[in-house]
Amino acid sequence: MISTRRRAYVETYGCQMNISDGELMEGVLEGDGYDIVATPEEADVVLVNTCAIREHAERRVLGRVAQLGGLKRQRSDMVIGVTGCMAQRMGDDLLEKAPYVDLVVGPDGYRSLPSALRAVQPTRRTPRKQLSVIDLDPNENYVGLEQRRRSDVTAWIPIQRGCNHRCTFCIVPYVRGSEKNRDPREVLNEAADAVDAGISEVTLLGQTVNSYRHGDWSFARLVKAVARVGGIRRVRFTSPHPNDVTEDLVEVIATEPAVCEQFHLPVQSGSNRVLKRMVRRYTAESFMAKVEMLRSAVPDIALSTDVIVGFPGETEGDFGLTLDLLADVRFDEAFTYRYSPREGTPATRLPADQFIPDDIGGDRLQRLIRATRSIQAEINEQEVGRVEELLIERRGKHEGMVLGRTRRNKAAVMRGGERDIGHYRTAELVRTTGVTFIAEPVQG
């Protein structure tokens, strides 16, 4: 018997919040009777879930949507939608630039996806039409929307959407709106549901996750409560803001066994002058104090960061201060970016002569990458020989190998198979490629 159910495919780009939103959209569509399929070729509805942080990401998505437009020419009844931050930022302009796109839906429109898809679905009697759903709703808290988890190993749990910090380089507050924090009871119920599904690692998500407040619940209180949900063995969170690293939160990391010894602490720049222009609201000195607070309480903690080079007005001296800070902190991992102007953000209104030429910005980025990778390789080389507990996430790239992560979020590949995925395995880190470890099982 041939199924008459509609089939949907969601393709996600960008951050962990986008991954979680992709799962949410799949849950909404499943609840409306759709089958979720693994490829766009199988689908009646294709949703491209997007990021707007950098111009490169948007160009990549536009290229991918153009490819899907070719697929649509073979299937006139196919509906193509673009969702997420890029959809919110571009709105109706996206429908003009990509005329094969039928539907544009921003982050606060996911609840209305089924009705929006019905509205644009062509029939024999109604011609094709386009629709954008991009109103930001301060009351949309996603209550009652079920996620369809793609992983049986780890669960992403959004606790906050939107942002109040308004850094001058960042588009997020303009495409996701102001900060909205979920009721802690919903978060705890979702953590318990993950355990019921056989998942023991959860990651709490927010744009500035540690600024979370709900009534008398602080972020530290929420992390502690999640860590004490029966069956939870690992708790992570991302992405914190340095200003909201509190003594209470550090104490929870130090004392709660389920909270992982890992902290992502975006610095962006080591220059106080640049930080002020970015409106980061901390100095290099106060940032270093937060690093010291974390390492004093949790000496073995692994720290990662985000760094932007080429911000308008950045001098070679400012860039040197960034390299100095990275050398002082010695982050276990750094995500490095060249400044990307985002239309609508305050930084784009800075004087034109302050924008960094392409050759200088590109050179600084390459120097930054070399510096951070060198530090990471040195740290990881020193960790060869450690015995770690790995949570196996998936098969490795090579036959007979699997990939897992330590509590400190270090990736390691080891011998194993399908039976290992989702389970904890004790292994010795025997060598490193500089970024990833090669591990050998330890018989216990």
Buried (B, 14 or more C-beta within 10 A) or exposed (E): EEEEEBBBBBBBBBBBBBBBBBBBBBBBBBBBEBBBBEEBEEBBBBBBBBBBBBEEBBEBBBEBBEEBBEBBEEEEEBBBBBBBBBBBBBBEEBBEEBEBBBBBBBBBBBBBBBEBBEBBBBEEEEEEEBBBBBEBEEEBBBEEBBBBBBBEBBBBBBBBBBBEBBBBBBBBBBBBBEBBBBBBEBBBEBBBBBBEEEBBBBBBBBBBBBBBBBEEBBBBBBBBBBBBBEEBBBBBBBBBBBBBBBEEBBBBBBEBEBBBBBBBBBBBBBBBBBBBBBBBBBBBEBBBBBBEBBBEBBEEBBBBBBBBBBBBBBEEEBBEBBBEBBEEBEBBBBBBBBBBBBEEBBBBEBEEEEBBEEEBBBBBBEBBBEBBBEBBBEBBEEBEEBEBBBBBBBBBEEEEBBBBBBBBBBBBBBBBEEEBBBBBBEBBBBEBEEEBBBBEBEEE
